[in-house]
Amino acid sequence: MNGTTYRRTADVDSVRDLILDIHIEVRGEFGLLNQPFYHPERFDERLTMYASRPGWEAVVAYSGEEEPIGYVFAVPLGADTKWWDNERHDHPADYVREDGERTLALNEILVRRKWRGAHGQGAARALHEELLSQRQEQRVTLLVNPELSGGRLKAVYESWGYRKIGEQQPFDDSPVFATMLRDPLGA
């Protein structure tokens, strides 16, 4: 995207307020903030948890006027990960064995209204690819709520090279997500 700058950080405190503000703005537009899982305090708890893990990284995109466009953050799955524990069907042990270098978990990607939708400029894809451009993991996984946007969001991820490999409900108050994987990372 022309005029866009990207700032990478492993310091959650340097971007926490910005991430929370965008979360509230975007999730509020979709009427999700009244659901416990999306409540700002609950989201901040998850952000803190993810950011406490080795290798966590966020990328924030800014317009040429220094207006925040959106963010993405992710963390590698360590040997002690619980990521695969809530899958609704079993995967082979070798498929879910993690070592902190094999799989990157994309925890969150959000883009503000002005840069998404029919008039969007590919901001989410650009953020996604910017994050992955400097990662060394072999593959990337994410969770998407297949009921949001009438399935359009899941279709977007499929167009980026992801495929559905399962379903899981990682938290008691979360929706049932489609588990998606893109392998290899550079695909």
Summary of the structure (lengths in Angstrom):
residues: 187
radius of gyration: 15.7
end to end distance: 20.1
largest distance: 48.4
contacts: 526
relative contact order: 0.16
helix: 35%
strand: 26%
